Structure formats: C-alpha cells, structure tokens
C-alpha cells in the first residue's frame, strides 16, 4: 500500500481537532499530503479517523463507494472499532507507513425502506439497523422473512439487524452473540421479546431479510448505525442485504481482536 496523501476525519471537539492538526503537521513532516476532512467525500490513499466508534461510523458513510483504507484512533469512549489508543497512535502510524499492517474488510448492509410500491429511503450500515418504539409505546409487531421464507412475527420492543462489526454494539446489550468481525453474516436480535423463545438468529451473507411493521402506532423508527433514520408506518417494509461495498480497516500487525475484547469487556 503506497501512501502519498492522507485525510484526517476528526470528532468535532476542540481537543480532538487539536490532535488532528498535530497529525496533519506530522504527516507533512514526512513529505505526505495531509488535510482535515471538511465535509466532502475525501480523495486520499489513507483515512485516519480520530474519535470514537461513532466518528468511524460517520466516516464509513461519508466515504460512500470509495473503499479507502481507514486507520481508526480511539479518542472517544468504549471504542470496539477504534482499537488503536492515543498512546499507540504515532508508533501505529509509523507501522502503517512502513507497510507493517493487517487489513480487514468489514461487511456493510444495504437497507431499503419501501412504503406500498414506493421506495422511500435507502441507507448503508456498518453496524446495524434498529427498529424500535417510543418510550411510552406499547409492544410493536414485526413480521420477518428470509429469502421469501416466513421466519416469525416478533412481538417485542423492537428488532436489531446487525453485521459482525455491529455485533458488539446494541446487539450485545440485547443479548445477541459476538460474531468475529471478518465474517460475512447478519444477525437478527429481538429487543425484550414478549415471547421468551424468540432468540437471535445468525444468517449467511447471501440472504435477503424483509421486515414488515404490523403495528399502527406512530412512534416507531428505524435507526441506522445509531445516527440516521426515519419514522415507520404500518405495512412499511425494510429489505436488508449484504452490500457490495465494504470498509477496509487497517491496524498494526501486532493487534488482534481478542486483545480488544479482553480490554473492552474486562475479560480475564
């Protein structure tokens, strides 16, 4: 991977922006073009995300069809995705520039919202699509099909459809499984299901998931990666498939996923 230009996507916080400016100067000192992203999809050989997991999720959407390698530096909270710490930042970037890296391709999902015969909206998710209700609403009903085959009618507080990357996000809190991040799979996890035998279902990459809202209340929403979304109406259908676009995450070759899990989940 030959790197000549770098774009830094920084969390909108003064301390993080200051660290981003220092990174720009550091890269320029090594003879590379470097700049802070200003809102347009960047053109570069490498993207450095400086922030928390939310910053990385926003960056993945910003990149769109461009599969530019991303180095994620944790300048935020828990940080399952942004696994390089601030203390490791410069040695890690030295390793990246020297080519001593591991590149992981993380799958994304394409989500289409259909109302009647109208395509209302579409999104791409790195983590998850979450269907849930307002705080005072009654249980909602969602009907699920996989490749046209009926799965179940879920009566619950909502439903999570997550990628392996998103399996350590809301899915984990709702009792869903941790899926190794380089796998190509999707998991459907009910949120506080009324039927206790409704359990998470892990599905292979090639299937199409259709979820139809069967409830009439007006405060049901779908949220993509916890950041964007839309209200749903009765009989709205969400169709979810693996995207042809993925995210390339680059990390120093000494890092591994189980180190991250032990550190973040306080395993022994």
N, C-alpha and C positions, 0 to 999 in steps of 0.2 A: 504494500500500500504506500504509494508515493504521495507525500503531503506537501503541498505548496501554499494552500490557503485554508484558513480556519475561521469559522464563525462561532461566537460565543452567545448562547441563549441563557440569559440570567434571570432569576427570580426578581420581580420588581420590588426590591428592598434596598435601602441605601448601602448597608454593609455588603450585600451580595453584589450590587453594582460596582462597588469599590474593588471587590475581589476580581470582578470581571475586567475592569480597567487595568488592573495589575497583570492579569493574564494576557491581555492584548499586548502590553509592553513586553512581557516575557517572550511571547511568540515572535514579535517583531525583532527582538534582540537576537533571535535565531535565524533571521533572514526570511521569515514567512509572512505572508499577508494575513492580517488578523483584524477582526472588527466585531463589534457588538451588534447582534441582530436588532433590526428596527421595526419589525412587523411584517415584512415581506418574506416569502419563502426563500431561504438563503441558497446561494450557489457557492459551494466550497468542497474541499476534499475531506474535511473533518468538521464535525459539530461537537462543541463542548457544552454540555448542559450543566449549569451551576445553580443548584437549588434543591428542592425535594422531588419526590416522585411526581407530584402534580405538575412541576415545571417540565419534567420529561414527557409526561402525557400530552401536555400542550405542544411541546416541540414536535412530537411524532405527528400530530395533526397538521402543524404548520408545514412540515416537510412534504406532505402530500404524497405524490407519486415518486419523489426523489428518495432513493434508498441510500442516503449519505451516512457513513459510519458515525456513530454517536459515542462519545465518552461522557459518562454521567458522574458528576462530582456531587456528593451529598453536602449541601449547605442548608438542610432543612430538618425534618423530623425523623420518622422511623426509617425511611429510605431502603425498601427492598430492591428497587430498581437502580437508585443512585448509590452504588455499592462502594465507590472509592471515597474515602473520607478526606476532609480538608488537609489533614496531616500527611496523607499519602499523595496529595494532588500532584506536586511537581515531580517526585520520583515516578509516579504513574505516567505522567505525560512524557517524561523522558523515555520511558519504556515504549510508549506508543510510537513516538517519533523514530525510535530505533527498530521498530517492527517486532518487538517482543510482546505480542498481544494474542489474545484469544478473541475471535469474533463469533458472536452468537446471533443467529437470525431468529427473532421473535415473531410469531404469527400475529396477525391482526384479524379482526372480523369486520365484514361489511354488513351494515344494518339498514334495511329499507322499511319505512312506515307507509302502509297503504290504507286508505280510507275509501271504502267502496271500490271503484275502479281507478281512483286517483292515487298516484304516488305523491305523498305529502312531503316527505323528507327522507334524507339518507345521511348516514354518518359512517365513519371508520373508527374502530375502537382498538386500543392496545390492551386495555384491562377488561372492561366489562360493559354490558348493557343491563341496567337495573330498572325493573318495573315495580313501582311502589305507590303507596297511597298517602294522603294527608294524615296528620296526626290524630284527627278525631273521626276518621272514616271507618266504616265497617269493613269486614274482610272482603277482599276482591276475588273474583273468579277469573282464571286464565286457562285457556284450553291450548294444549301443546301437541304439535305434530312434528315428526322427524321423517323427512323424505316422503311426506304424504301419509305416513302411518300414525294413527292416533296413539298418543302416549298416555295422557291423563288430563283431567280437569283439576287444576290446583286451586284450592280454597285456602288463601293464606294472606299475609301482609304484603306479599309481592314475590318476585322471582328474579334471580340473578342468572345471567348467561355470561360466563367468564372464559377468557383464554387461560392457558397455563401461566402467563405472566400475571394475570389478574387473580389467579387462584389464591395468592397471599394477601389480597385486598379484602373487600366486603365479603367475598365468598368464604374466606377463612373465618371471619367473625360469625357468619351464619351457619357454621358447622360443615362447610364444604371441604373437599380434600385439597391438599397441596399437590400440584402437578408439576413435574420437572419442567423448567421453563423452555427448554429447546424442543419439547414435544409439540406435535400438531394435534390438538384436541380441543374440545369445548366441554364445559360442564354446566348443567342446569341445576341450580340450587334454590329450593323454596325458602322463603323468609317466614319463619314462625308459621309453619303449615298447620291448618286445622286438622288435617289427617296425619297422625304421627308416623304412619308408614310411608308417606311421601319422602323419599330420600334423594340426595344428589345423584345425578346420572352423568357419567363421563361418556362423551361421544367422539367418534373418529372425525378426522379433519374434513372428509369429503361430503358430509351430510348438510342438508338444509333444514334449519329449525324454523318453524312457524308458530308464533304465539298470538292468540286472539283474545282480546279483552271481552269477557262475557258479563261484566258488571256495568251498571248505568250511572254510578256516581261520577261527579265532575271534577274530582281532585286526584286522579290517577295520572302519574307521569312516567315517562321513560327518560333515564339519565345515562349519558354516555361518558364513561371514564370519570364520573363524578363532576363533570364540568359543563356539559351542554346537554340539551334535551328539549322535550316538548310534552304538553298535555295530551292525554289519550281520551278517545271517546269510545262508547260501546261499539263492538264489532271491528275496531281498528285491528290491523294485523301487522306484526313485526316479523320480517323474514331476515334470518341471520345465517351467514355463511362465512367460511374462511376467505379472507381477502387474498388476492394475488400479490398485494403489496405487503411487505414485512418491514420490521425495524432491525437494523444492524447495530447491535450493542458491542462496543469494543472495550475490553478491560485488560490490564496487565496479566501476563501469563501465570503469575503466581496466585491469582484469585480463584476461588471456586465457590459454587453455590451453597455448599453445606457450611462453609465458613460464615456466609451471610445469614443462613437460617439460624445457626447457633448464636450468632451475635444479636440478631434482631428478636428472636423468640426466647432467648435466655435458656437455651438447652444446655445440658451438662456436657 
